[in-house]
Amino acid sequence: MAKIPVGVLGATGMVGQNYITLLNDHPWFKVRYVAASPRSAGKKYADAVAGRWQLAETYAPHVGGLVVQDANDVSRAVAAMKRKSCAFVFSALEMGKDETRALEEAYAAAGIPVISNASAHRWTNDVPVLIPEINPHHADIIPLQQKNRGWGRGFIAVKPNCSIQSYMIPLHALVQAGYLVKKLIVTTMQAVSGAGYPGVASLDMIDNIVPYIGGEEEKTENEPLKIFGAIADGIFYNAAFPKISACCNRVPVIDGHTACVSLGFGVKRPSIDEIKEVWSSFKGLPQELNFPMAPEHPVIYREEDNRPQPRKDRDCDKAMAVVVGRLRPCNVLDIRFTALSHNTVRGAAGGGILNAELLRHKGFLN
């Protein structure tokens, strides 16, 4: 199969760099277009990221030679993408919500599908927030989104906040097995890479924990309800459960968001062994169809008392698996556990690529 040419908006930033490296050897997609802020425009990609490249793996030689375009110049950008036959763009834009919203809509209106990491459209009524193992059917709203706006081929689909990735699939697996989760208390310990580059100042993070990340607790408490929700009357309606109480903290870890979770079930309550079996046997659509970016095992349970740990477990199964451990009874709710996911892979660029694989499978990127 010939690889599909794609573009990356915000290609020089932290998430953009992850897109570039994860797509180096992707069997379906090939980066043919890169765009960023006006200060990077006109430079070769290799020159634009010189001195600010943050990853161990480097970019493919052909990407280093691409000339960075101005992401804000939509008409010129779209013309360039069409000359290169780019089928869609990944949006890793780092700007204000209103600016991001307007820019992504402009690309979609010009016929370019946008697969976004940004939060600007997560609460737009007809934009799907996708975790392919959980709600692949939410992509079915895209034709209505296009009709609502008079868009042709263009559309917008987004991935959720990185901090909720570590426990959403384990929760979904339990709900799918028939165990309603009604209440959830979560404390997240979030890596500094989640703040981008240069991110949080070293004097704020070294020998310290910062118990506040702007907007993070609101996202953590609300986004799962849209993901678990349903489409009715052409828009998304939130699920009634679970009710979530979140505390979000920035910790001195480079990559890997950890969550300590306590949850309460409805009438039907599984045993500890039943929960482990549900998690170990769970597979979603990406696993059934063997999508390239999909982990073989979306939930990996560790029996050791001191796991998961970011440094030891964040890269499991292409850094796309959720690693869970310390499952035990809870004195306040029903059970508690610790979960971990790689925030810049599963929670960012890898999750966006998996969304693109799902949307290609559904015929939206052909």
N, C-alpha and C positions, 0 to 999 in steps of 0.2 A: 504494500500500500504506500503510495506517495504521501509524504508527510504534509500536514496542513500548515500553511504559513500563518503565524500569529504575531501580534504586537504586544508590547508591554508598556503601559503608561506608568510613570513614576519608576522607571527602570533603574535609576541610580540609587534609590533609597534602600533601606534595609529589606523590606519585603520584596521590592523589585529585584534586588540581587539574588534573593532566594528563588524567585521565579526563573531568573536567567540560568542558575546552576541546575535546578531541578529539571529544566527543559533541555539540558545539554544532550541527553541521550534518549529523550522521550520517543517512543515508537510511533506516536500519532502526530505530534506537533513539533514545529521548528520555528524558532524566533527569527523573524525577518525584519522587524521594525521595533525601534525603541524610542521613547519620548520621555521628557522630563521637564524640569523648570527652564525658564529662559536662560539662566546662567550656565546651563549645561548644553543648550542647543547649539548646534554647529560643530561640536567637538566629536571626534571618534569616541565610541563608548569606552575604550580602554583609557583614553585621556580623561574622560569625564569622571571615572571612578578611581583614578590614580590617587593614592594617599587616603582613600576612604573605603576601600574594599574590605569587608569585614568577615568574609567566609574563608574556610580552609580550602575549599574547592574553588577553582577559578572558572571564568567564563570560556565558552568555546571560541576558537580563533575567529570564526566568521562573525560572531557577535562583537568581539573587540573592534572589528573594522567597521561596524555600522555607525553611521553618523546620527547622533542624537537629535531628534526633532523637538520643537516646542510643543508640549502637550496642550497648551492653551490656544494654539492656532489650529482650531478644529478643521476648517476647510482645507488648509494645506496638509494637515495630518491625514485626513480621510483620503485626499487625492493620492498621497504617497502610499498609504496602505492598499488602496485599490490597485495602484500600479504594481505592487508586490503581491497582489492576490491574497492579502491577509483576510482570513475568514472571520476573525474576531480579535478583541483585545482583552488582556488581563489588566484590570485597574488596580494599581498599588499607589494611587495618588496620596500625597501627604499635604493636605491643605484644609481649610475650614469646611464645615459641612455644607454650607450654602454654595460655596464655590465648587466643591466636589459634585454636589447634586446637579448643578447646572451643566457642568462639563460632561458628566456621564450621560445626561439626557441629550446633550448636543451630539455626542457620538452616536447614540442609539437612533436619534432622529435622522442622522445622515446614513443610516443603514448598516452601522457597525455594532454587532452584539457586544455587550460589555459584561464581563464576568468580574465582579468587584470584590475587593477586600474591605472597602470603606464602609463606614456605618451610616452614610448619608441616606441610603434608601432602605434601611432595614425595617422602617415602620411605614413605608409606602404601601398602601392597601393592596396593590396588585403586583408587587415585586416579591418573588420567592426568596426566602432565607434558607439556604439548602445545607443539610448534612446528608449526603446521598444514602447512607445506611439507615437513616431515620425517615426522611420525608421526600423521596424522589418524585412522588406524585405531585408535590407542590409546583414542580416545573410546568405542569399542565396549564397553569394560569397564563403562561407567556403569550399565547395567541390573543387572549383577551386584553392583556397589557398593550400589545401592539395595536389592537383595534381601538382601544380607548384613546390612544395618543396619535392615531393616524400614522404609526410607524410601519414601514415595510418589513425589511428583514431584521432591523435592529431591535434590541431589547436589553433589559438590565436584569441580571440575577446576582445575588450576593451571598456571601458566606457569613456566619455569625461571629460574634465576639470570640477572641481566642481563649478567654478565661473559662468559657463554659464547655469547651471541647473535652476536657478531661473526665467529665461525668455524664454528659448527655447520652452517649451511646450505652453505657451501663444502665442508665435509667430506662432508656427506650427498650432495651432487651428485657427488663423486668416487666414493663408495662405490656409489651407484646406477648409475654408469657402468661399474662392474665393477672398480674399483681399491680393494682392501681397504687401509684405513689401520690399521696395527698399532701405531704409536708416535707420540706427539705431545708436544712440549715447547712450553709456552706461557708467555709473560710478558705480563701485562696491565698497562695503564696506565689506571686507572679515574678517571672524573671525580668531582668533589666532590658533584655532585647525587645520586650514588648513595648517599650517606650521609644523604639527607633534609635537612630544615631544622630547626634551624640548622646541623646537620651538623658537619663538622670545624672546629675553631677556626682563625681566620685566622692566628694566630701559628704554628700547626702546618703550615699549607699554603703560605703565601707564601714564595717563595724556597726551596722544599723539596719533597721527595718522601718519602712515608711507605711503607716497604716491608712493610707488614703491614695486612691488613684481616681482622678476626676471622671465621673460618669460611669465608672466600672461596676459599682454595686447596682445601679439602676439597670444597666444592660444585663447583668447576671440574673436579676430578679424577673426581668420582663421578656427577654428574647426567647427563652425556652418555651414560653406560652404560645408564641407565634409558630415556632417550629413544631410543637405538638398539636397545633390548632388545625382548623379545617377550612376549606374553600366553600363558601356559600354566597349566592347572589353576586358572584363575580368578584368577591373580595375575601381577604383572610379574616377569620374570627379566631380569637385566642382560645386556647384550652382553659378550662376552669382550674385544672391542677397541673403540677403541684404548686402550692403556696411556698414561696422561697424567701428566706432571710439570708442575706449575704454580707460578709465582711471581706474586703479585698485589700491585700497588702503587697507592697513591692519589697522584694528580698534580694540580697546580693548573690544571685545565681544568674549565669549568663543566659542559658536557654532552659526551658521546661517549666510549665505552670503546674503547680501541685495544688490539690484541693482536698481538704478534710471535710467529709460529708456525713451528715446524719439524716436519715430519712424515716418517714412514717408512712405505713401502708394503709389502705382501706381495710375492708373486712377480711379479705384473703391475705394471709401473711406467709411468705415462704420461710423455710428453714435456712440456716447458713449453707448447708450442703446443696440445697436446691438452688440457691442464688449462684453459687460457684458453677453449678452445672449449666444454668441459664447463660452465664457469661461465657463459659468455655465453648459452648456449642453455637453461640450466636453468629450468624452471618447475614449480611444485608445484600441488597442488589449488587453493589460493586464487587463483593466476593463471589456471588453467584455467576456474574458475567466476566470475572477476572479482569477488571479494569487495571490498566498498567500502574496507576498510582495507589491502588487499593491495597491495604495490608491484608495478608492472608488471614490473620486472626485479629479482628478489630478490637477485641478485649483480651488482654493477657493478664492472668491472675498469678501473683507471686505469693508463695506461702511463707517466705521468711518474715520474721517479726519486724525487720527494719527496711522493708521495701514497700513501695517504689522509692527510688532516689533519682533526682534529675540527672546527675552525672552518669549513673549506671544504666538508667532505663529509658531516657528520652529518645534514643535512636532506635528503639525496637521496631522491627518490621517496617523498614524504610522511614522511620520516625513518624509513622502514620498510625501506629497502634495506641490505644489507651491502656496504660499499665495500672493495675489495681492491686491493692493489698490491704492488710490489717482489717479484714472484714470480721466484725464482732457485734454482739448485742450493744444497744445504746440504752443508757439509763433514763433518757428523756423521751426519745422517739423509739423506733423499733431496731434499726441496725445502723452501723457506722462503718466507714471505710476511708481509705486514702487512695487518691487517683492522680495520675500524671499524664500529661500529653506534651508534645513538643510544640511550643507556641508559634515558632516561625515556619514550621513545616505543616503539621496537622492543623494548627490554628491559623495559618496564614496562607503561604503560597501553595503548599501541598494540598490543602483543602480547596483552594481555588482551582487547581489543576484537576482534582477529582471531580469538582463540579462541572468543569468543561468536558470531561470524559462522559459524565452522565448526560449532559446536554447534547453532545454529539450522538450518543446512543439513541436519544429520543428524537433525533433528526432536526434539531434547532440550529446546528452549526454546519450543515451541509451546503 
